[in-house]
Amino acid sequence: MGDRSPKSVQKQASQKQARTNTSNNKKQQLANSQADARNKAAGGKKK
């Protein structure tokens, strides 16, 4: 069985949050790069 001490639970929670943050950052970078590509294709027009 796994360790259920408060320290272990906190460590697992922080690791899960770190994975989530990493995933979200990668998704945001992809979205930004796609938006940049669209802007360049449209002639770089910004309002």
Backbone hydrogen bonds in HBPLUS format (Angstrom, degrees):
<---DONOR---> <-ACCEPTOR-->    atom                        ^
c    i                          cat <-CA-CA->   ^        H-A-AA   ^      H-
h    n   atom  resd res      DA  || num        DHA   H-A  angle D-A-AA Bond
n    s   type  num  typ     dist DA aas  dist angle  dist       angle   num
A0008-SER N   A0005-SER O   3.03 MM   3  5.21 115.3  2.47 101.8 117.1     1
A0009-VAL N   A0005-SER O   2.96 MM   4  6.27 164.1  1.99 162.1 166.6     2
A0010-GLN N   A0006-PRO O   2.94 MM   4  6.09 160.3  1.98 147.3 152.7     3
A0011-LYS N   A0007-LYS O   2.95 MM   4  6.15 156.0  2.01 145.3 152.0     4
A0012-GLN N   A0008-SER O   2.95 MM   4  6.19 163.8  1.97 153.8 157.5     5
A0013-ALA N   A0009-VAL O   2.99 MM   4  6.18 158.1  2.04 147.3 153.5     6
A0014-SER N   A0010-GLN O   2.95 MM   4  6.17 158.0  2.00 149.3 155.0     7
A0015-GLN N   A0011-LYS O   2.97 MM   4  6.19 152.2  2.05 148.3 156.1     8
A0016-LYS N   A0012-GLN O   2.96 MM   4  6.18 157.3  2.02 148.3 154.3     9
A0017-GLN N   A0013-ALA O   2.99 MM   4  6.21 157.7  2.04 147.0 153.0    10
A0018-ALA N   A0014-SER O   2.96 MM   4  6.14 150.7  2.05 140.8 148.7    11
A0019-ARG N   A0015-GLN O   2.99 MM   4  6.28 156.4  2.05 148.3 154.0    12
A0020-THR N   A0016-LYS O   2.99 MM   4  6.23 157.1  2.04 148.0 154.5    13
A0021-ASN N   A0017-GLN O   2.87 MM   4  6.09 160.3  1.91 149.8 155.1    14
A0022-THR N   A0018-ALA O   2.97 MM   4  6.15 159.5  2.01 147.9 153.2    15
A0023-SER N   A0019-ARG O   2.97 MM   4  6.15 162.2  2.00 148.5 153.4    16
A0024-ASN N   A0020-THR O   2.88 MM   4  6.11 163.2  1.91 152.9 157.6    17
A0025-ASN N   A0021-ASN O   2.89 MM   4  6.07 154.3  1.95 147.7 154.9    18
A0026-LYS N   A0022-THR O   3.01 MM   4  6.28 157.8  2.06 149.7 155.1    19
A0027-LYS N   A0023-SER O   3.01 MM   4  6.29 159.0  2.05 150.3 156.0    20
A0028-GLN N   A0024-ASN O   2.93 MM   4  6.13 156.6  1.98 147.2 153.6    21
A0029-GLN N   A0025-ASN O   2.92 MM   4  6.13 157.8  1.97 149.6 155.5    22
A0030-LEU N   A0026-LYS O   2.99 MM   4  6.19 156.1  2.05 146.5 152.9    23
A0031-ALA N   A0027-LYS O   2.96 MM   4  6.20 160.8  1.99 148.3 153.5    24
A0032-ASN N   A0028-GLN O   2.87 MM   4  6.09 157.5  1.92 148.5 154.9    25
A0033-SER N   A0029-GLN O   2.92 MM   4  6.11 158.2  1.97 148.0 153.6    26
A0034-GLN N   A0030-LEU O   2.96 MM   4  6.16 153.8  2.03 148.8 156.1    27
A0035-ALA N   A0031-ALA O   2.94 MM   4  6.14 153.7  2.01 145.5 152.9    28
A0036-ASP N   A0032-ASN O   2.89 MM   4  6.12 154.9  1.95 147.3 154.3    29
A0037-ALA N   A0033-SER O   2.99 MM   4  6.18 153.4  2.06 140.8 147.8    30
A0038-ARG N   A0034-GLN O   2.98 MM   4  6.26 154.1  2.05 145.5 152.3    31
A0039-ASN N   A0035-ALA O   2.91 MM   4  6.16 155.2  1.98 148.0 155.0    32
A0040-LYS N   A0036-ASP O   2.93 MM   4  6.18 157.1  1.99 150.2 156.0    33
A0041-ALA N   A0037-ALA O   2.96 MM   4  6.14 156.3  2.02 145.1 151.8    34
A0042-ALA N   A0038-ARG O   2.94 MM   4  6.12 137.8  2.13 140.5 151.8    35
A0044-GLY N   A0039-ASN O   2.58 MM   5  4.80 147.9  1.67 164.2 153.8    36
A0043-GLY N   A0040-LYS O   3.12 MM   3  5.15 159.2  2.17 104.8 109.0    37
